[in-house]
Amino acid sequence: MLFLITKKQKDKILDEYYANLIRIVTVGVVVLFVIFIVSLFPSYLTMRVDRQILFDKIAPLQGEIDRYKAEGEKNNAVGINGDISILSLNPKKDTIAIYKEIKDIYQQVPNVQVSSITVDSLSKKVIVTANIDNKNTANMLVDKLNASRYKGADLPYSVFSQSKNFIFSQTLSYE
């Protein structure tokens, strides 16, 4: 049937075909662009709301945070001065006595070197750290501490896994 039409008619049909093809492709691209824009709209709204929240809510909070930091630094300086004045006071006599008692108990057990003794007279606790040569020595030390007026000495399970020379810490209470 194509053989019955002239070259001019054939060119006209091809031109119309290509024009329709270009129109369809153009409409398709425009539709895809519109769909893309419409799909971005919720994200755009979310972004705008987030920015609005940032400027409306967080900016004043940041000002408050900065103000409290400045006040906190002033209060911290006052607290440090207070701590220094507390440290400059003479220790209570019972603190010195407790220190001596604990030191004597630890010296009665052989192969124990005391690293630190901290006496908290407010909460009535003593924290003692020592270097111990083996778990048997640790067991003897716990027995000696429990026989004294200091309570709370125990032998943790981690001691049983130690073979020799380890750090042993105890938190004791007294009355």
C-alpha positions as CSV (number, residue, x, y, z in Angstrom):
1,M,0.0,0.0,0.0
2,L,2.9,2.3,0.6
3,F,3.8,1.8,-3.0
4,L,0.6,3.6,-4.1
5,I,1.4,6.9,-2.4
6,T,3.7,9.5,-3.8
7,K,7.0,10.7,-2.3
8,K,5.4,14.0,-1.2
9,Q,2.6,12.2,0.7
10,K,5.1,9.8,2.2
11,D,7.3,12.7,3.5
12,K,4.2,14.4,4.9
13,I,3.2,11.2,6.8
14,L,6.7,10.8,8.1
15,D,6.8,14.5,9.2
16,E,3.4,14.1,11.0
17,Y,4.7,10.9,12.6
18,Y,7.9,12.6,13.9
19,A,5.9,15.7,15.0
20,N,3.5,13.5,17.0
21,L,6.5,11.6,18.4
22,I,8.2,14.8,19.5
23,R,4.9,16.0,21.0
24,I,4.5,12.8,23.0
25,V,8.0,12.8,24.2
26,T,7.7,16.5,25.2
27,V,4.5,15.9,27.0
28,G,6.0,12.9,28.8
29,V,9.1,14.9,29.9
30,V,6.8,17.7,31.1
31,V,4.6,15.2,33.0
32,L,7.8,13.6,34.6
33,F,9.0,17.1,35.6
34,V,5.7,18.0,37.2
35,I,5.6,14.7,39.1
36,F,9.2,15.3,40.3
37,I,8.2,18.8,41.5
38,V,5.1,17.6,43.2
39,S,7.0,14.8,44.9
40,L,9.6,17.3,46.3
41,F,6.9,19.5,47.8
42,P,6.5,17.5,51.1
43,S,10.2,17.5,51.6
44,Y,10.3,21.2,51.0
45,L,7.5,21.8,53.5
46,T,9.3,19.6,56.1
47,M,12.5,21.5,55.6
48,R,10.7,24.8,56.0
49,V,9.0,23.6,59.2
50,D,12.3,22.3,60.6
51,R,14.0,25.7,59.9
52,Q,11.1,27.5,61.5
53,I,11.4,25.4,64.6
54,L,15.1,25.9,64.6
55,F,14.8,29.7,64.6
56,D,11.7,29.9,66.8
57,K,12.5,27.4,69.5
58,I,16.2,26.6,69.5
59,A,17.6,30.1,69.2
60,P,16.1,31.3,72.4
61,L,17.1,28.1,74.2
62,Q,20.7,28.6,72.9
63,G,20.6,32.1,74.5
64,E,19.5,30.5,77.8
65,I,22.1,27.9,77.6
66,D,24.8,30.5,77.1
67,R,23.5,32.5,80.0
68,Y,23.5,29.5,82.3
69,K,27.0,28.6,81.2
70,A,28.2,32.1,82.2
71,E,26.4,31.8,85.6
72,G,27.8,28.2,86.0
73,E,31.4,29.4,85.5
74,K,30.9,32.1,88.2
75,N,29.3,29.5,90.6
76,N,32.1,27.0,89.8
77,A,34.7,29.6,90.7
78,V,32.9,30.2,94.0
79,G,32.7,26.4,94.6
80,I,36.4,25.9,93.9
81,N,37.2,28.7,96.4
82,G,34.9,26.9,98.9
83,D,36.7,23.6,98.3
84,I,40.1,25.2,98.8
85,S,38.9,26.7,102.1
86,I,37.6,23.2,103.2
87,L,40.9,21.7,102.3
88,S,42.9,24.3,104.3
89,L,41.0,23.2,107.5
90,N,42.7,20.9,109.9
91,P,41.5,17.3,109.7
92,K,39.3,15.9,112.4
93,K,41.1,13.8,115.1
94,D,39.0,10.8,114.3
95,T,40.2,10.9,110.7
96,I,43.8,10.7,111.8
97,A,43.0,7.9,114.3
98,I,41.1,5.9,111.5
99,Y,44.1,6.4,109.2
100,K,46.5,5.0,111.8
101,E,44.2,2.1,112.6
102,I,43.8,1.1,109.0
103,K,47.6,1.4,108.4
104,D,48.3,-0.8,111.5
105,I,45.9,-3.5,110.3
106,Y,47.5,-3.5,106.8
107,Q,51.0,-3.6,108.3
108,Q,50.1,-6.7,110.4
109,V,49.5,-8.7,107.2
110,P,52.8,-9.6,105.5
111,N,53.5,-8.7,101.8
112,V,51.0,-5.9,101.7
113,Q,51.9,-2.4,100.5
114,V,49.3,0.3,101.1
115,S,48.9,2.6,98.0
116,S,46.2,5.0,99.3
117,I,43.8,5.5,102.2
118,T,40.9,7.8,101.8
119,V,38.7,8.6,104.8
120,D,35.3,10.1,104.3
121,S,34.0,11.2,107.7
122,L,30.7,12.5,106.3
123,S,29.6,9.1,105.0
124,K,31.7,7.2,107.5
125,K,33.6,5.2,104.8
126,V,37.2,4.4,104.2
127,I,38.6,3.4,100.8
128,V,41.9,1.6,100.9
129,T,44.0,0.5,98.0
130,A,47.0,-1.8,98.4
131,N,49.3,-4.0,96.4
132,I,49.1,-7.6,97.5
133,D,51.3,-10.5,96.5
134,N,48.7,-13.3,96.3
135,K,45.1,-14.3,97.0
136,N,45.9,-16.0,100.3
137,T,47.3,-12.7,101.6
138,A,44.1,-11.0,100.4
139,N,42.0,-13.5,102.3
140,M,44.0,-13.0,105.5
141,L,43.6,-9.2,105.1
142,V,39.8,-9.5,104.7
143,D,39.7,-11.6,107.8
144,K,41.7,-9.1,109.8
145,L,39.5,-6.2,108.5
146,N,36.3,-8.0,109.4
147,A,37.6,-8.7,112.9
148,S,38.2,-5.0,113.5
149,R,35.5,-2.3,113.8
150,Y,35.5,-1.8,110.0
151,K,32.8,-3.6,108.2
152,G,32.2,-4.4,104.5
153,A,35.5,-6.1,103.7
154,D,34.9,-8.8,101.1
155,L,36.9,-11.0,98.7
156,P,35.7,-10.4,95.2
157,Y,35.7,-13.2,92.7
158,S,38.2,-11.4,90.5
159,V,40.9,-12.1,93.2
160,F,40.6,-15.8,92.6
161,S,41.7,-15.4,89.0
162,Q,44.9,-13.4,90.1
163,S,48.0,-15.4,90.6
164,K,50.3,-12.8,92.2
165,N,51.0,-9.1,92.6
166,F,47.7,-7.3,92.1
167,I,46.0,-4.2,93.3
168,F,43.3,-4.8,95.9
169,S,40.8,-2.2,96.8
170,Q,38.3,-2.2,99.7
171,T,35.5,0.2,100.7
172,L,34.9,-0.1,104.4
173,S,32.3,1.5,106.7
174,Y,32.7,2.3,110.3
175,E,30.7,3.7,113.2
